[in-house]
Structure formats: C-alpha cells, structure tokens
Amino acid sequence: MALDFNRKWYWPYVQKRDLAFTRPKLSTSNGGTVVEPKTSRRPPGRPRRPALSEELIGETALALIDAHGWDRLTMTALAEALGVRAPSLYHHISGQNEIVRLVRRQVVRKIADPSIAELPWESAAMRFGAAYYRAFEQHPQTIQVLSMTPIEDEETFAMYETFLRVLKRAGFRATPAIDLLTGIENLALGFAFEHNASDQMFAADKADSFGAPTFAEFIREQTADGYVPADAFETVLRRFVRMFLEEGDLAMAQVSSGQDPA
C-alpha cells in the first residue's frame, strides 16, 4: 500500500527529519495511488572550489609564474594552488608541455586582435607590436620558456596568420614578411625584459666604477628626462616599421601594375 503523503501527521515528521527531497506530487492510475520518485535537492551554499578546467589551470599557472618564476612551477605546486591533489591534474593535462601550451594561450589572448585584418599594414604592425610588448611586459617570467618552445596550439598560429595575411595583402613576400614579424617580436621581448630588469642591468654608479663614464652620464640623463619604457619601445618600433615602408610601397606598386613582386 502506498503512503498517503496528504495525512497531517506525516509532514511535521518529514520536516523535522529534514529529508533531502521535495514533497512528491500524487497522481492516480487505474484508481490507485502512485507516488512519484524522490527528487534530490543540492545542499545550500556554493562548492568549495570551482571545477577544474584547462582555462582555470592556465590562469593559475600563469599567476604562479608571475609570482615565483617558471622554475618553481611544478605539478605539485600547481595542484596545491588549485586546491586539488596532483594526480587530479593528470585528468586534464599530461605534464609540463601541456602547461606551456595553456600558459601561452593565456598570453596570446592579450596580443591577438582580429580587427587588425582591416588596417593598413603599417598600422597593423604598430598595433600588433604594442600588444605584444604589453603582454610580455606584464608577464616577463614567461619570456624565456615561451620564446624557446615550439608553438603547438591553434590560437597562436591564428594570431600570426591574421598579421601575415595583412602583409600578404600589402604585397609582402615571404622573407620580408617574416623579417618584420620576428623583428617586432624581438623588439617587444627585449624591451619587456629590459623594463623589468633595468634596475639590475643599468646602474650609473656601476658604470662609473668600471670606467664607463659616458654610459653613466647617459643613464643619469635618461633617468632625469623621465624615461618611460613603453614610449621608448613605441619610438623604436615605429622606426623599425618605417624600414619596411619602401619595400611595402614598391611591392604594392608592382602588384598594382600586374608585376610579380621580387
């Protein structure tokens, strides 16, 4: 015989025991009473930690690298920061190579800008270079590993593809296009690294003590002028891009006249 949940004596008992189901609905079938299955109710409050995902792992790994450097980024340290045990990470990533891929993706997302596809190539180069510098200026601890590790992810290749298509449309051939791309990268990485290490690298007093008075003089003068690394990078980047203006203009002229740009 099915329980009659409409009886008044039953509900105070259910509420007192705080059973984890809602009051079932009743329906009749063939004149009998049918009790619908219990429906579970999730306990109140939020989960203690978010579910693991590649996105969360990448964000956490990048934060650890920023704070402590890549050498301190172990699977154990990453797992501890995520609030899980290290074996749990292997359900999502295979090891350090996967961490590199996820960290690179986090940095690339700060650089990639599909809107440059609609810009003149000079403007696209300046915007691409500025974004590249800003990303690595914010995350200088990633420079060494990311600049020396083969690219193995779709988002990074898509970023390069967008920029190179702009150059191809402008008439660039392979060699000058790659030269421009890698030149921008090298400038951005160099300035980003120098910005974060300038106090250790260039000290006027040290230059004086080692017999380099001109170097010391220029360092002091630069400091007095209010040196801003981002402004210095933009100035050098603009000069670098202008080196390709003549080649770009020549290529466009040849394309417009039906010639094959050499």
N, C-alpha and C positions, 0 to 999 in steps of 0.2 A: 504494500500500500504506500502511495506517495505521501510525503509530508505535506500538510496544509500550512503554507507559509503565511496565510492570512490570519491565523489564530493570534490573538493578542498576547498570549502567554509566551510565545516563541521569540518575538522580536526583541524584547528587552534582553533576553539571554544572548541572542546573536550580537547585539550591540555591546553588551558587557564583555563578551569574549573578543570583540574586535576582529572578527574573522575577515580574511582578505578576499572577500567577494562582495559584489553588489547584490541587492535584493533581486532575485530572479523574477522574470515575468512568467505568468502562468498562461497556458493555453490548453484547450481541450481538444482531444482527438478521439473520435468514436465514443464519446460520452465519458471518457476517463480523464484524469488529471495528469498533465505532462509537465514535468519540471525541466526548464531549460538549463543547460550546463552552467557551472560557475564561471564567472569572468574574473580573472585576476586583476588586481589593482597595484600599480607600481608604488613602492613606498615613497612618501613625500621627500622633497629635497633633491638637489642636483647630484649627479655622480661625483665622486671624489676627484676624478681626473678625466679629461677628455679622452675619447678613444684614439688609439694610435693610428696615424696615417702618415703617408710619405710627406705630406705638407708639414705636419707638426714636427716630424723628425728633422726635416730640413731646416725649419725655423730654429729649432732648439740647438741643432748642431752649429748653425751659424752664430748664434748667440754665445755659445761656449767658445768658439774660435775667436770671436771678437774679444772676449774677456780674458782668455788664457792662452791663446795661440793654438795652432793646429797640432803641435806635439802633445798637448795634453788631452786631445780629443780621442779617447778610447771608447770602445763599445760599452765598457763598464761605466765610465763617466757619463756617457750619453744616456744610458739606461737609468742611472740614478737621477739625472736631471729631469727625465720624463716620468719618474716615479714608478718604474717597472723593473723587472729583472732582465738582465742582459739576454737570456735565451728568448725572451718575448720579442726582442728586436729582430731576430732572425726570421720571424714570420713575415717581416716587411722588407728587410734589406739583407743582402748577402754578406756585407762586410764593408771595409773601408772604401772600396771602389764605388759602392753604391752611395756612401756618404758624400764622396766627392761630387757625384752626379747631382745629388739633391741640393748640396750647397751651391754648386754652380748655377742651378736653376733659380735659386733664390736671388743670386747676384744678377743674373742675366735679366730677370724680370724688372730690375731697376734701370736697365740700359735699353732694352727693346722698345721701340717706338714705331709701330706700323705707319704712322702718319708721315714719316719722312719719305715714304714712297712717292708722295705728291710734290715734294720740294725740288727746287733746282739742286744739282749735285753739290755745289759749294755749301749751301745752307744745310743740306742733309749731313754733310761731313762735319760741319761745326756742331750740329745738334747731337750727332752720334758721339763725337769726341767728348763733348761736355758731359753727356750722360755716363759715358764710360769712366771719365775721371771721377765724377761724383760717387758712382757706385763703389769704386775701389778706394776712394778717399775715406768712405765710411767703413769699409771692411778691408783694411790693409793687410790683416793677418792671413787673408786668403790668397794674396798675390802670388806667393812662391808656388804653392801647390797647383792652383788653377792655371797659372801660366805655363806649367811644365807637364800638365796631364792631358792626354788626348781627349778630344771632345767626343762624347758618346751620347748626346741627347738631342732630341728634336728641336727644343726651344732655342738652343744656342745656334744651331745651324739655320733656323728660321730667321734669327736676328741678323746673321751675316748675309743670308740670301736677300733679305729686304734691302740692305745697304748696297750690295753688289749689283742688284738689278737697277738701282738708281744710276750707278756708274755706267753700267752697260747701255742704258737708255741714252746717256750723255755721250756715248761713243768711245768710252774707255775700252782698251784691250786688256787682256788678262794681266800682263806684267805690271803696268802702271796702276791698275785697279787694286791688285794685291799689295803693291808697294804702299799705296795710300792707306789701305785698310790696316796693314801691320804697322805702318808708321804712326797712325793715330793711336793704335793700341799701345805701342811702346812709349809714346809721349805720355799718354794717360797713366799708365802703370808707373812710369818713372816719377812723374810729378806727384802722384798719390803716395808713393813710398817716401819720396823726399819730404812731403808735407808732414808725414807722421814721424819722420826720423831726423828732421832738420836740426833739432837741438843737439843731437848726438853727433851728427856729421860735420856741421859747420859751426865752429866757435872761434870768434875773433881772437880771444886770448891764446887759444891753442895755436892758431896760425902765426901769431906774433912769436910765440915761444919756439916755434920750429922754423923761424926765419922766412916767413911768407908775409911781409908787411903789406904788400898790395892786396893780397887776398883778405887780410884782416881789415884793411881800410874799406874795401868794397862791401864786406859783410856788415860792418858798422853803418855804412851809408845806406845800404839796403834796409837795414832794421830801422834806421831813423826815418826813412821815407814811408814806413808803414807797409812793408812787403805783405802782399796777400797772395798766397799760392794759387788760388783759383783764378785770379786775374792774370797772374804770370802764365799759367797754363793756357788760358784763352788767347793771350797775345802770341805765344809761340805756336799754338795750333793754327791760328789764322795765317801766320807767316808760312807755315808748312803747307797748308792747303793752297795758298797762292802759288806755290811752286808748281802745282799741277794745273793751274788755270790755263797756261799757254798750251799745254798738251791737250787739255779738255776742249778748248776752243778750236784747236787745229783739227781734232778728231771730229767734232761736230760739223765743221765746215766741209770736211771730206765726206762725211755721211750725207750731208745735205746735197752735195754735188754728185752723189752716186758712186764715189770712190770707196775703196776698201781701206779704212784707216790702218796704217802700218804701225 
